[in-house]
Amino acid sequence: MTNTGRGMFWSLATLLALCAMAVPLFAQDEEQRLANSAIALQQILSEHNGLPKRILDKGYCVIIFPGVKKVALAPGGSYGSGVLICRKGAKMDGSWGAPAMYALNMRSLSMQIGSTETDFALVIASQKGVDQILIGKTKLGSNVATATGPRGADAVSYNIDKNNIDVLTYARVHAPVAGVSLKGASMDSDEGANEAIYGKDKGAKEIIQGNQALVPAAKPLVDLLDKASPMRQ
């Protein structure tokens, strides 16, 4: 083998080794995303004016975006990552199933430089909302009717069907200042992250509707939801 051939061989071998190392590291990142989502949801649920159980009980699915930061974005930049988790059963009224990874794209928003972080929990409150989100590339307030979720006493009398709302949003800001708004933001299935977690190229719809087995990293999040809201009412 010539020196040139040896050089090409070792370059290729090094590249393959780096790729093999990158896969488990990427999976670890997504496991951390699941852990952060469970923590964020727990905090939103436990706050005095957080996500009320009555509203969660009406939900078909929940999307959690933990630690969304308020920063300036380059054109085309992707920003924020989280998970979609839906109820099991033909009518989506049972316990909670395996999560699908989702990415939040906020390039259309006018963002300012800063360091504020906001946790979001989005309750999908209609079958139409579920169908649209599973199609992909959903724009909040456009493809699905979106509103800030009611809290406290307002949640008791809130009628989701009458208000014709598909998605109710709840936010927890990490500092006593204005946080990030999701108005106009779009989201879609994070295919690379789903493959890293499940080991196969799967879309969100296949994961949600295909009785996907639960990975250990997702168990704390699923257990939290099962305890907070065992079935849709």
C-alpha positions in Angstrom: 0.0 0.0 0.0 1.4 3.4 -1.0 1.8 6.2 1.5 -1.2 8.0 -0.1 -3.3 4.8 0.2 -2.3 4.4 3.9 -3.2 8.0 4.6 -6.6 7.6 3.0 -7.2 4.4 4.9 -6.3 5.9 8.3 -8.4 9.0 7.6 -11.4 6.9 6.8 -10.9 4.7 9.8 -10.6 7.8 12.0 -13.8 9.3 10.5 -15.7 6.0 11.1 -14.4 5.8 14.7 -15.6 9.4 15.4 -19.0 8.7 13.9 -19.3 5.6 16.1 -18.5 7.7 19.2 -20.9 10.4 18.2 -24.0 8.2 18.2 -23.9 7.3 21.9 -23.0 10.9 22.8 -26.0 12.1 20.9 -28.2 9.6 22.7 -26.9 10.9 26.0 -27.9 14.5 25.0 -31.4 13.3 24.2 -31.6 11.4 27.5 -30.7 14.7 29.2 -33.5 16.4 27.2 -36.0 13.8 28.7 -34.6 14.4 32.2 -34.9 18.2 31.8 -38.4 17.9 30.5 -39.5 15.9 33.5 -38.0 18.5 35.8 -39.6 21.4 34.0 -43.0 19.8 33.9 -42.8 18.9 37.6 -42.1 22.6 38.4 -44.9 23.8 36.2 -47.3 21.4 37.8 -46.3 22.2 41.4 -46.4 26.0 41.1 -49.4 27.7 42.8 -50.4 29.3 39.5 -49.0 26.6 37.3 -50.7 24.0 35.1 -54.0 22.9 36.8 -54.8 19.2 37.0 -58.3 19.9 35.6 -56.7 21.2 32.4 -54.1 18.4 32.2 -57.0 15.9 32.6 -58.5 17.3 29.4 -55.3 16.9 27.4 -54.7 14.4 24.6 -51.0 15.2 24.6 -48.4 17.4 26.2 -45.3 19.0 24.7 -42.6 20.2 27.1 -39.8 22.6 26.0 -37.4 23.0 28.9 -35.1 26.0 29.3 -36.0 27.9 26.1 -33.6 30.9 26.1 -34.2 34.5 24.9 -31.4 35.2 22.5 -30.8 36.7 19.1 -31.1 34.2 16.3 -29.3 33.9 13.0 -31.6 33.5 9.9 -32.7 29.9 9.6 -31.5 29.0 13.1 -33.3 26.3 15.1 -33.9 27.1 18.7 -35.3 25.0 21.6 -35.9 21.3 21.9 -38.4 19.2 23.8 -40.6 16.2 23.8 -44.2 15.3 22.8 -46.0 12.7 24.8 -49.5 11.5 24.2 -52.1 9.3 25.9 -52.5 5.7 24.8 -55.7 4.1 23.5 -57.9 4.4 20.4 -59.5 7.5 21.9 -56.3 8.8 23.5 -57.9 8.8 26.9 -55.7 6.3 28.8 -52.2 6.4 30.4 -49.2 8.1 28.8 -47.1 6.5 26.1 -43.6 6.8 24.8 -42.4 10.4 23.9 -41.3 11.7 20.6 -38.6 14.3 20.3 -39.6 17.7 19.0 -37.7 20.8 17.9 -38.9 24.4 18.3 -38.1 26.8 15.4 -38.4 30.5 16.4 -36.6 32.1 13.5 -39.8 34.0 12.6 -39.9 35.7 15.9 -38.3 39.0 16.9 -36.0 38.0 19.7 -33.7 40.2 21.8 -30.4 39.4 23.3 -30.6 38.2 26.9 -30.3 35.2 29.1 -33.8 34.6 30.3 -34.9 31.0 30.3 -38.5 29.8 30.1 -39.9 26.3 30.5 -43.0 25.6 28.5 -45.7 23.0 28.8 -48.2 22.9 25.9 -51.5 20.9 26.5 -53.0 19.6 23.2 -56.7 19.9 24.0 -58.3 18.7 20.8 -58.1 15.8 18.4 -57.6 18.4 15.6 -54.6 19.7 17.5 -53.1 16.2 17.8 -53.7 15.5 14.1 -52.1 18.8 13.0 -49.0 18.4 15.2 -48.4 14.8 14.1 -48.5 16.0 10.5 -45.5 18.2 11.3 -44.3 21.8 10.8 -47.0 23.2 13.0 -47.1 27.0 13.5 -48.7 28.0 16.8 -51.6 30.3 16.3 -51.9 29.5 12.6 -52.2 25.7 12.0 -53.6 25.3 15.5 -55.6 27.7 17.6 -53.4 28.6 20.6 -54.1 30.5 23.8 -52.4 31.1 27.2 -53.8 28.4 29.5 -56.1 29.4 32.4 -54.8 29.2 35.9 -56.2 29.1 39.4 -59.9 29.9 39.7 -60.1 30.7 36.0 -59.3 27.0 35.2 -62.4 25.8 37.1 -64.9 27.4 34.8 -62.8 27.3 31.6 -64.6 25.4 28.7 -62.0 24.2 26.2 -64.7 23.1 23.6 -66.6 26.3 23.8 -63.5 28.4 23.3 -62.5 26.3 20.3 -58.8 26.1 21.4 -56.4 23.4 20.2 -53.3 24.2 22.3 -53.1 25.8 25.8 -49.7 27.1 26.8 -48.1 27.3 30.2 -44.8 29.0 31.0 -42.4 29.2 33.9 -39.8 31.9 33.7 -36.5 31.4 35.5 -36.3 35.0 36.6 -38.7 37.8 37.6 -38.6 39.4 34.2 -40.4 38.9 30.9 -39.8 35.5 29.3 -40.1 34.1 25.8 -43.3 34.1 23.9 -44.2 31.2 21.6 -46.6 33.2 19.5 -45.8 32.6 15.9 -43.3 29.8 16.6 -43.3 26.6 14.7 -42.4 23.1 15.7 -41.7 19.8 14.1 -40.5 16.3 14.9 -36.8 16.1 15.6 -36.0 13.0 13.5 -32.3 12.8 14.4 -33.1 12.9 18.1 -35.8 10.2 17.7 -33.3 8.0 15.9 -30.7 8.5 18.6 -33.2 7.5 21.3 -34.9 4.6 19.6 -32.2 3.3 17.4 -34.3 3.6 14.3 -35.5 6.3 11.9 -39.0 6.9 13.2 -41.3 9.9 12.8 -43.4 11.3 15.6 -46.6 9.7 14.3 -45.1 6.3 14.2 -43.8 6.6 17.8 -47.0 8.0 19.2 -49.4 5.6 17.4 -47.2 2.5 17.2 -47.1 1.4 20.8 -43.4 2.2 21.0 -41.6 0.6 23.9 -40.6 3.0 26.6 -36.8 3.7 27.0 -35.5 3.9 30.6 -34.7 7.6 30.3 -38.3 8.4 29.5 -39.7 6.6 32.6 -39.5 9.5 35.1 -41.5 11.8 32.7 -44.1 9.1 31.9 -44.4 8.2 35.6 -44.9 11.9 36.5 -47.8 12.3 34.0 -49.4 9.0 35.0 -49.4 10.1 38.6 -50.7 13.6 37.9 -53.4 12.6 35.4 -54.0 8.8 34.9 -56.7 9.3 32.3 -58.4 11.9 30.1 -61.7 13.1 31.6 
